[in-house]
Amino acid sequence: MRVLEILLVGIILSGCSGLMMTGSSGGSSVETDRPSQSQQASDSAITARVRSRYAADSLVSRFDIDVQTSGAKVTLSGTVASYAAREEAEKIAINTDGVKAVDNQINVEYPQ
């Protein structure tokens, strides 16, 4: 009888392991990495604000800097002619409303 109880508890607990591990009792759930529409709109607004601030800056406006935003993280890329321009571009981006982080991938190539 004791062996039967232990076996029964083991069977019951093994059926619950999916619940304990995944937080659901069955079926399947599909998770996507796509941002919601509101997040996409927010990211687009952040990108527009950063680009607008670049256009108004006398140092940064001379360069073609690409701005991409995902999850309020701004990624900067392109090429500038000085470290001062690179740092200014990063400073402008991080001080823009809504920006949580900046990944500065801007290259510096001095004119010849």
Number of C-alpha atoms within 10 A of each C-alpha: 6 7 8 9 10 11 12 12 12 12 11 11 13 12 12 15 13 13 13 12 9 9 10 13 13 10 5 7 7 4 6 7 5 9 12 11 9 9 14 16 12 18 22 15 16 24 25 15 18 23 19 12 16 21 14 10 14 9 16 21 16 13 16 12 20 14 17 19 22 18 15 21 19 24 19 21 17 15 18 22 16 15 14 13 20 24 14 16 25 21 12 16 29 18 13 14 12 18 21 13 17 18 15 17 15 20 16 15 11 10 7 4
